């Protein structure tokens, strides 16, 4: 999930949907690599979900795990809080804005607009069966 958050953040940085974080997330299914499946139900009291929200916040604001654990983010100015800080995962994902699970059915849109245009959308990384493209 964190790798997907990095891709969403890259879309925001590239100005997709006017650079609006929520709009980019709302429209993410339009460029999905895999066929649509219903979103899981979210439990706002689930500790795993709350941890994920914190990690997603770190991706958006550019923190890495070491900075969060050291408490440094609480000491940063607002300008420093949005400066990009790469983590190993973020380095691997790079500037990717598309992702696909190769072991699941691939959407026709993704095949036509990303996979069939390899010269425009370079494969930047893979994590298990998940592939990322610029």
N, C-alpha and C positions, 0 to 999 in steps of 0.2 A: 504494500500500500504506500509506503514511503517513496518508493521509486516512481509510482504514478503521481504522487504529490509533487515530486520534482519536475515531472513532465508538465503538469498543470502550471506550476510556477514558471516554467520556461515559456509557456504560451502567454502567460500574463506579461512577462518581460518582453516578449516579442510583439505585444500590442494586440493580441487576439481579443476580439469583442471590446475594443477600446481600452484594453489593459485592466478591465474590471474583473477581479478575482472571482466574485460570485457568478458573474455572467459566463466566464470561461468554464466554471464547474457545471453550471446549468446546461451548457451546450456541448459538454464533453462527449455525450453519446452520439452526436452527429458525425464525429470522426473516429468512432470506435473501431478498433481492430477486430473485435469479435462480435458475433451476433448478440443482440440484446437479451439480457436475462434480468428478471426482477431484482431490484436492490434488496439487500437483506434488511430486516427490521433492526432499527437501532435502539439500544437501551441506554438512555442518558445517565443511568446510575451504574452501569457496568464499568468496573475498574479498567478493563482492557480498552474499552471505548474511550474513557477519559484519558488514558495514557496516549492513545492514538491521536486524540485532539491536540494534546500537548506537543507531540512529535510533528504533527501537521503544521502547527503554529511555528515550530522551529524551522521547518522547510520554508515557509512563507517569509519569515523574518531573517533567515540566513544563519541560524545557529547550528553548531554541530554538537554531538553528544558531550564532548569534553567541556565545551563552554557551558552547557546547561548544568552539568554536574558540579562544576566549579562555582556556580552562582554568578559568573561574570555577566550574564545577560542583564541581571538586575542593576549592574553598575554602569551599563553603557548609556550613552546619550541617545535620543531618538534617531539622530542621523546615523549613528553607529549601528543601531539595531536593525537597519534595513540594508546594511552593507553585506554583499555576498560573502559567505564563509563556506568553503567547500568541505564536504566530508568524503570519506571513501566511496560511499554510495553515490553521492552527487557527482563525484569525479567520474564514476563509471557511466552514469546516465548522460553526463555532459549536457549538450544542448538539445537533447532529444525532446520532441513534442508528441510523438506517437508511440504507442505500445501495442503489442499483440501477444496473446498466448498461442503459440504455434500448435499446441495439441487440442485446441478447441476450434469450432467452426469459425472461419474468417469471413467478415462482412464483405459484400461485393464492393462497397465504397472504398474500403481499405485496400483491397486488391487492386482496384483500378487507379486509385489516386496515390498510393504509397508504394506498394510492392511492385507494380508494373512501371514505376518511375524511379528505379533505383539510382539513377544518376542525380536526381533531385533530392532524394530522401535516403541518405546514407544510413546503413545499419551501424549504430554506435556501440551497442552493448547487448549482452544477454545475461539473464539471471534465471537459471533453470530453463523452463520452457517459455519464458517471457523475453521478447525481443523489443529493442528500442530503436527508433528511427528519428533522424532530424527532419 
